[in-house]
Amino acid sequence: MIDKQREGVLVKPHCRLTADQVRLIDELSRKILEDPGLLCYNEKAAEIFKEAGAKIEDEGQCVRVRIPSNIIDNVLETAASRIVLGARDPDKRLILDAYESRVRFGSGSETNVWLNVTFNDEKSPNFIRKDGSIERLRKAAHLCENLEHLDFFIRCVNIRDEEITDKNKDVNKFLASLNNISKHVQAGLTSLAALDDIINMGQIIAGGKGAFEKNPVLSFITCVIKSPLQIVDDTAAKLIEISKRRVPVVISSCPMGGATGPFDEFGMVTLINAELLAGVALNQLVAPGAPVLYGAVPVRTRLDNLNDMYGAPEFNHYNLDCAQMARFYGIPCYSTAGVGDADRPGIQATVEKLLTLINVPQGGAQYIHYAFGLLERTNMFCPEQAVMDNEHIGIIKRMLVDTNVSEERSAGVLEMIREVMKTDHKTFMYHLPLPTREPVYAHYPLEDKEGDALYAAHQRYREIMDMPRNNLPREILNEITAKIPNILTKTVTA
């Protein structure tokens, strides 16, 4: 029996690295973990590594953790190669298998800015920057529910309402998302104190503790390593507790080539690989076999202003290599593509996004985030841009499909050509694949009669906003508000 899930697209992974180069990066990463090791600012994490056999050295305000290679060997034995990311609608869950290059695309970041696009009578666009809010996060989730090529939802709008505090932010951002989308929901954790409330929320939505374990409707991201090679105190504490509860978690690292990481491809991939192995090790030492993702987010530094840069050629190299390293270790890969440095939709944004959306998925990473709606690097979400990204990703998914050349189809191809050659018209129009069998690219999907893709995307966005929201059942919302503290009324209002 085949497990129900969102299909994604199976690719034949492009291997930029040779087998010898993969082994070399692995070897050097392990040497880095021993010397210089990592600076660790969390006492509990240092104790966990020490008990496993790591060497701990006092550095004053922190300790230096030197992780021997045998620890890495042990944790790679326990880390699961196949994990499930559940969904409110179980048919939309994701099964991530490190050895199956089934690529999915989703949203990402937690932007402070929502770019509002309006048009005057002459269809000239106006761009207005708005603050993130609960209602805009709800709109983003509803939009992403109806973007057919978006496979999962990472909260993409930071909620900055006056009522939001560190105490109530987590439960409201998770519920605002889960209440408006039936696909998998993922986010970071602002306050460790909210962890059990969020997991309880997920259990209520999934139908109980056992149901949540089989169908975890939510998961977490932890940036536990600050590049270069520093274990962050509060994030390590969050990772330890998430791991104890065995909820799926991403170990994310984001060195900037030329600033917090080497510019050089070899150096960058070796560094981030060492950092991710350390994060996976902490997760597995706490909870062997707990579901974990290898979260590679290596970027380039822009040389004129030192911002992170996603549209550079090196970005593709880093991410292709990291997907190959994750497959080498047998850990599902969380990767990155589709970010533009431009601050509004247009040619620059489209080109920068497509340079990575076309290339990075060829590496076979199972879970590609940042792919919908981001502008100004990861600082801005624009719904019209998300609509355009959705259409472009649909084209890319079709490009990624493997060839259908096979011995079994030989007779049919030969018969088709002979049949056409017997006709007067000598065309193959009547042999186009039916929509029920295989989609055919007919024309640019956002083709407006005036040729304005942004206006067409705006119209599509407005159509989606007018569609009914796929909210949680009222009895589920009532149970959540009764059992989970700090839920705001505006989060659950229909």
N, C-alpha and C positions, 0 to 999 in steps of 0.2 A: 504493500500500500504506500502510495506517495503522500508525504506530509503536505498538507495545504499550506501555501505561503504565497507571498508576492513573488512573481516569477523572476524579476530582474532580467539580466541578459548574460548568458554564458559566453565567455571569451576564451580564446586560446592565448594565454598570457605572453606578452612580449617580454623577453628576458634581456635586459640591457647588460647585466653582469654575467660573466661566465661562472661556471661552478667553482673554479679556483678563486675568482675574485670574491664570491660569496663567502667562501671559507676564510679568506684573508681578512675580510671585514669582521667576521665572527671572531677570529683569533685576536685581532687588535682591540676589538671592543672588550673582550675578556681581560686583556692586559690593562686596559684603561680602568676597569672596575677594581683592579688590584693596585694599580699605581698610575695616576694619583688617587684613585678611589673617588668617593663622593663626600662632600661636606654635608652633614646631616644635622638639622636643627630640631628634630623631633626625638625626644628621649625614648619613647616607646618603640619607634622604628629602629633606633640604634640597638635597643635590647633584643628585638626580634632577630636582627641580623647577627648579633653577637651569639645568641643561643644557637643559631644555625651554623656557626663556625667562622663568621667574619671577624677580622681584626679591627678593633676600635681604638682610636687614638684621640686624646683630648686636644682640642684646638682652641680652648678658651670659651668663646660664645657658642661653639658647636663641637661636634666630634667628626673625625674623619673615619669613614667606613670603607674598609678594604675587603671587597667581596671576591673570594676565591672561585675558580672556575667550576669546582665540584658543586657549589651551591646553584650555579646557573644550570648545570646538567640536571640536578635534582628537580628544580622547579619546572624546567621544560618537559620533564617526564610527566608532571602532574597537570600542567595547563591543558585545558580542553581544546581540541582542534575543531569541535563542532558545538556551537551554542545557539540558543533560541532567543530572539528578541520578540516578545509577544506583542499583541495589539488588542484593542477593544473588540475589533472584528477579527476572530482567530484566523480567518482566511487571508488577512493582510499581515500576518506575522512574518518574520524573516528568520530563515535558518542559515546561519553563517558557517560555512565549512572551509577551513583553511586550505584544503586540498581541492576545492571546487571553486573555480574562478567565476563565480556568479556575482555580477556587479550590480549594486543598487546605489541610487542617488538620493540625497536628502538635503534639508536646509541646515543652517548652522549659525554660529555666533550668537551674541546677545546684544544687539545694536542699541545704542542710545537714541539713534535718529531714525525716524520714519519719513521717507520722502513722499510727500503728497503731490500728485500730478493732476493738474486740471487743464482744460482746453478752452480757449475763447471761441468765438463764432467762426474765426478763420482757421480753426484747428491748430492754433499755435500753442505749444505747451507752456505752462507755468509750473515752476518747481518750488515747493514750500517745505521747509524742514520742520518736522514736528517732534516733540518728545515721545519716547516710548511710553506705553500705558497698558493697563489690563485690557481695555477694549481693543487696542491695536494689536495686542498679542492674540486676542480671540479672533480678530479679523484675519490675522496671518494664518492661524491654525485652520480656520474655515476655508480660506483660499487654498491652502495646501491639501486639505481634504479633497478638493475638487481639481487638483492638478494631477492628471493621470499618470505622469511619469515620475512624480515624487513618491519615493518608496518609504520614507520615514521622516519624522518631524523632530528636529532639534530646535528648542525654543529660539526664535530669531529676533525677538524684541525684548529689551529690558523694560520691566514694569517700573515706572518712576512716579506713580500716583502719590499724592500727598499722604495717603493713608498707609503707604508701604513702608515697612521697617525691616531691619534684619530679622526680626522675630517672625514676621508673617509673610515675608517675600517668597520663600520656597513653596509653601503649600499653595499659595495663590497662583504662582507661575505654572506649577505642575497642573493644578486643576483647570486653570484657564485654557491650557493646551489640551488636556485629556477630555474636557467637556466639549471640544469643538472639532476633534479629529479622531478617527477610528484606526489610524495607523500607529506604529510604534512612536512613543514619546521619550525623548532623552534630554537631560539638562545637567548642569553643574549644581553643586550644593553650596548655598551661601552660608548656612549655619548648620553645624553638626547637630544641634539640638532638634532640628526639624526632621532628621533622618527617619526616625521610626514613624512619625506622623505621615510622611510621604509613602513609606512602604505600606502602612496600614491603608492609606487611600488606594494604593494599587491593588491591595488584596480585596478591598470592597468592590472595586470595579471589575476585577477578574473573577470574582465569585468565591473568594475564600483563600486561605493561606495555601492550601494544596494546589488550587487552581492557579494562583499567582506563581508558584514555583514552576509549573508546567508552561505557563503563558505569562511571563513577566511583562506587563503592559508598559512598564517604564524602566529606565536604566539611567546610569550616572556617568558623568565625565569627570576625571580628576587630573589636573595638571600638577602631578606630585613632584615632578622634577623641574626646577628652574635652571635653565641652561646658563652657563655650563656646569653640570654635575653637582647640583645642590638640591637636597631633599628638603622641601618646604614644610615648616612645622604644622600649620593648620590643615593643609591639604593632605599631608601624611596621616594626620589623625582621622580625617574623613575617610581616606582610603582604607585604613585599618578597620574601621567600623562597618563600612559598606561591605568589605570582604568577609567579615564575620557573618554577615547576614546573607551572603552568597547571592547578592543581586548583581546582574551583569554590570560591568564597569569598564570604561575606557581608560587606559593609561596613556595620557596625552603628553607629548613633549613638542615644543615649538621653538627650536633654536633659529636665530636669524643669521644666515650666512653673511659673514663679514663683520658681525657685531658680537652676538652671543654664541655664535658657532662659526666654524671655518667656512670661508667662501668656497674653497676647493671641494669638489664633489666627494672625493674619497674621504677627506677629513670630516665633512658634514655628516655623511651617512654613518661613518664609524662612531662619531660622537652621539648622534641621536639613537643609534642602535644600542649603544652602551646604556644610555639613560633609560630607554624603554625596557631593556632587560632588567635593570635595577628595579623599576616600578613593577614589572610582572613578578619579579622575585618577591618583593614585599607582599604583594597580593597573594601569591601562592604559599608563602611561608605562613601567612595567617590562616588561609583556608585552601588547602590543596584541592585542586579540581574546580574551584570557583570560576564562573564564566568571566573571561577577560579578553579585551581587544588590544591589539598592538596599535597605538594611536599616533601615527606619524604625521606631524604637521610642520615639516621643515620649510622655511621660507628664505627669501633673499632680502638683504638690506638694500634699500634705495640709497645710492651713494651721495645724493645732493642734500637730503634732509634726514637720513637715517630711519625713515619709516620702514615698516615691513613691506615687501613687494611680492606680489603673487603672479604678475604677468611676465616674469623673466624666463628665458629658456632654461636656466639652471633649476628653476622650480620643478619643471618636468623631470629633469634628471634625478633630483633628490627623491621625488615621490615614486618614480618607477623603481628605483633601487630599493626603497623601503618596503614596497609591496613584495618584492622578491625576497627580502630578508624575512619578512613575516611568514611567507610560505615555507621558507627553509626551516623555520622553527615550528611550523605547524600551529600558528596562532592566527585567528581571523584578523584582517587588517582594516583599520579605520584610516582613511586617507582623505586627501583634499584636492578639490578642483573647482573651477567656476567662479573665481573671485576676480573682480576688476578693480584697478586702482582709480578709475575715473569716478567722479562724484555725481554723475547723472547718466541715464541711459543714452546710448549713442554708439558711434563707430568704435571709439576707443574701448569702451566697456565690452562691446560684443567681441572684438578681436581678442582682447586679453582673456576673456572668459573661454572662448572657443579654443585658444591655444592650449589650455590645460584640460578642458572638457574632452577634447579629441584625443589627447595623448595619455593622460594619467590613467583612464579606465583600461587602456590596453595592457597595463601591468597586472590586471586581475584582482585589484583590491576589492574586497567584498562590500565595503561600506564607505561611500564617498560623500563627505559632508561639505558644507559651504556652497552647494551647487545651485541654490535658488535665491535670487533676489538681492544679493549683496552688492553694494557699491562702496566707493571710498574705502577700499580694502574690506575690512570686516566691521566698519563703523556705522553703516547705513543699510536699512532694508527698504526696498521699493517694490510694492506689489506688482506694478506693471513690468518691472524687470523680472520678477519671478515668473510671470506669465510668459515672457519672451524666453527665459531660460528653459521653461518647461517644454516649449516647442522645439528649441534647439536640442535639448537632451533627447527628445523623441527621435529626432533625426539621427543623433549620435548612437542611440541604442540600435537603430536599424543598421548603421555602419558597422557596429561591433559584432553583428551576427556572423557566425562562422559560415563558411561556404557549404552549399548543399550538393556539391559534386560527389556522386557516389555510383557504384556499380549498379545498385538497385534502380536508379533513375535513368540509366542509359537507354533502355528500350523506349521509355516515354518520351525522352528528348528527341530520339531519332524519329519516332512516329510523328511527333508534332511538326518537325521540320519538313518531313515528306508530305504531310497533309497540307501545310501552307503552300508548298511549291505546286500543288495540284490546282490551286485556286487562281482566279483571275486577278484578285487584288494583291496577292503576295505580301500580306501583312500579318502580323502576329497579334493584332488588337483583340481578337476573340480568345486568345490564350493567356491573357493577363490573369494573374492569380486572383481568386475570389477573396473579398475581405474576410470571409470566415476562415480562410486558410493562411494567407500571408499578406501583410499590408504592403501597399505600393505607395511610394512617394510620388504625389501628383504635382504639387506646387508648394511654394513657400507658404507655410500654414498661417502666417499673419499678413498675408497679402491684402492690403486695403486697396480700394479702387483708386485712391490718390497715391498709393504706394507708401503709406506712412505706417510702419510696423508699430511704433509707439502708440499711435491713436488706436489701432486695432487691438493692441494689448490692453489699453485703457478700457475699451468697450467690453472686452472679455472679462476683465476684472469686475466691472460694474455688474455684468450678468451674474457672475458667481456670487457677488455680495447680495444679490436679490434672491438667491436660492435659499431654501430652508436650511438652517443649521442642523447638523447631525449631533444634537446634544445627548448627554447621558440621560437615561430615564429618570423621571422625577423622584422615584423612590430611592434610587441610588444617590442622587444629589442630597436628598433629605438625610440619608444615613451618613453621608460624608460630613455634612454640616453639623450633625448631632454628635459625631464621634471625633472629628478632627478639629482642634482649636484653631482660631485665628483666620477662618475663612471669611472673606469679605462678601457682602451681598452682591456687589457688582461682578464678582467672579462667576456667580451661578445664575445671574439674571438671564432669562432667555432673550 
